[in-house]
Amino acid sequence: MSARSHAVQPVASFHDAALSFGHRSLWQGLNLDIQPGEYIAVLGGNGTGKTSLLRVLLGLQRLSHGSVQVAGHPARRGSTDIGYVPQQRAFDDRTPLRGRDLVGMGLDGHRWGLRALGRRAHRAKVESLLERVGALDYADAPVGELSGGEQQRLRVAQALATDPGLLLFDEALLSLDLRRQQQLASLVAEQRDRTGAAVLFVTHDVNPIIDDVDRVLYLANGSFRIGAPSEVLRSEVLSDLYGTRVEVMNAAGRVLVVGTEVLDHCHAPERPEGVVL
Ligand SMILES: Nc1ncnc2c1ncn2[C@@H]1O[C@H](COP(=O)(O)OP(=O)(O)OP(=O)(O)O)[C@@H](O)[C@H]1O
């Protein structure tokens, strides 16, 4: 049960927000209040502006129109109100960091090296974060020597470190095997329940998180639809959004979005992958 019903002030809000690059409009007319405890899956094909939406919240990308607020203030870089797991990029082999250093930076990275916690409390908190993501076994290895999935779990621990009010995940399930995907999905839901954090989860496969999701923001064709998964993940709704026939199927407990060739705004024809997008 999300804390949404108790919300007073949204964790983040978009007001008449639009983002375009040159003549190309990714999305426009976005009005969205993200409430504490709310879990939103952000879906859409490649290049539809999902990562850019997260970058707007992080203060890394300016809107073309409208405004965005995080914790009652205009979005700004370095906000401690946000935990962020970026789209995965492998660490360089020579990165001189151990897993536990990376997680520790989540606790004090915003403070230019000053420790918010005493040394012992800091160590205990890092240990507990490593344990929560199942990374204790390799916490002392150089991060560059770890597999993509192992690195990903450390990034998640880093993002959760300060119990931020807004958690942003960009394709965080990539590189994880099915069991690890389920573990991460449970961990995120548990964090949401425990701290009341709102979650924006960008993914090409909504299935591992669908039971936790309150709303889906589905970007396509320079436009979007938002609503409960059962309202948005429907053939009529997505066909209307894509402007061509799209079928949403429920098979073996999984949602699949399949279509004929779909022209996604400015990209070559592509299929809306089974959300699995
Ligand atoms: N600073 C920028 N200047 C110009 N174009 C940009 C800029 N940032 C992003 N874009 C373009 O905007 C489009 C949307 O990018 P974005 O990364 O948000 O897509 P996405 O939905 O996350 O895609 P994917 O699923 O492939 O990760 C892309 O075509 C990208 O090249």
The ligand as an SDF file (V2000), in Angstrom:
LIG
                    3D

 31 33  0  0  0  0  0  0  0  0999 V2000
   21.3350   17.1110  -25.1010 N   0  0  0  0  0  0  0  0  0  0  0  0
   20.7390   16.5870  -26.1800 C   0  0  0  0  0  0  0  0  0  0  0  0
   20.7980   17.2130  -27.3580 N   0  0  0  0  0  0  0  0  0  0  0  0
   20.1900   16.7330  -28.4660 C   0  0  0  0  0  0  0  0  0  0  0  0
   19.4770   15.5820  -28.4660 N   0  0  0  0  0  0  0  0  0  0  0  0
   19.3880   14.9100  -27.3070 C   0  0  0  0  0  0  0  0  0  0  0  0
   20.0100   15.3730  -26.1130 C   0  0  0  0  0  0  0  0  0  0  0  0
   19.7190   14.4960  -25.1070 N   0  0  0  0  0  0  0  0  0  0  0  0
   18.9660   13.5260  -25.6560 C   0  0  0  0  0  0  0  0  0  0  0  0
   18.7750   13.7750  -26.9790 N   0  0  0  0  0  0  0  0  0  0  0  0
   18.0010   12.9590  -27.9010 C   0  0  0  0  0  0  0  0  0  0  0  0
   16.6890   12.8300  -27.3900 O   0  0  0  0  0  0  0  0  0  0  0  0
   16.1980   11.5230  -27.6480 C   0  0  0  0  0  0  0  0  0  0  0  0
   15.6920   10.9270  -26.3890 C   0  0  0  0  0  0  0  0  0  0  0  0
   16.7940   10.5200  -25.6120 O   0  0  0  0  0  0  0  0  0  0  0  0
   16.6220    9.6850  -24.2800 P   0  0  0  0  0  0  0  0  0  0  0  0
   17.9720    9.2250  -23.8760 O   0  0  0  0  0  0  0  0  0  0  0  0
   15.8560   10.5020  -23.3170 O   0  0  0  0  0  0  0  0  0  0  0  0
   15.7400    8.4730  -24.7990 O   0  0  0  0  0  0  0  0  0  0  0  0
   15.2680    7.1460  -24.0570 P   0  0  0  0  0  0  0  0  0  0  0  0
   13.7930    7.0980  -24.1700 O   0  0  0  0  0  0  0  0  0  0  0  0
   15.8420    7.0880  -22.6890 O   0  0  0  0  0  0  0  0  0  0  0  0
   15.9090    6.0310  -24.9910 O   0  0  0  0  0  0  0  0  0  0  0  0
   16.5220    4.5640  -24.7030 P   0  0  0  0  0  0  0  0  0  0  0  0
   15.3680    3.6550  -24.4110 O   0  0  0  0  0  0  0  0  0  0  0  0
   17.1680    4.2360  -25.9980 O   0  0  0  0  0  0  0  0  0  0  0  0
   17.5040    4.6910  -23.5700 O   0  0  0  0  0  0  0  0  0  0  0  0
   17.3430   10.7290  -28.2840 C   0  0  0  0  0  0  0  0  0  0  0  0
   17.1530   10.6430  -29.6650 O   0  0  0  0  0  0  0  0  0  0  0  0
   18.5600   11.5400  -27.9560 C   0  0  0  0  0  0  0  0  0  0  0  0
   19.5400   11.4450  -28.9660 O   0  0  0  0  0  0  0  0  0  0  0  0
  1  2  1  0
  2  3  1  0
  2  7  2  0
  3  4  2  0
  4  5  1  0
  5  6  2  0
  6  7  1  0
  6 10  1  0
  7  8  1  0
  8  9  2  0
  9 10  1  0
 10 11  1  0
 11 12  1  0
 11 30  1  0
 12 13  1  0
 13 14  1  0
 13 28  1  0
 14 15  1  0
 15 16  1  0
 16 17  2  0
 16 18  1  0
 16 19  1  0
 19 20  1  0
 20 21  2  0
 20 22  1  0
 20 23  1  0
 23 24  1  0
 24 25  2  0
 24 26  1  0
 24 27  1  0
 28 29  1  0
 28 30  1  0
 30 31  1  0
M  END
$$$$
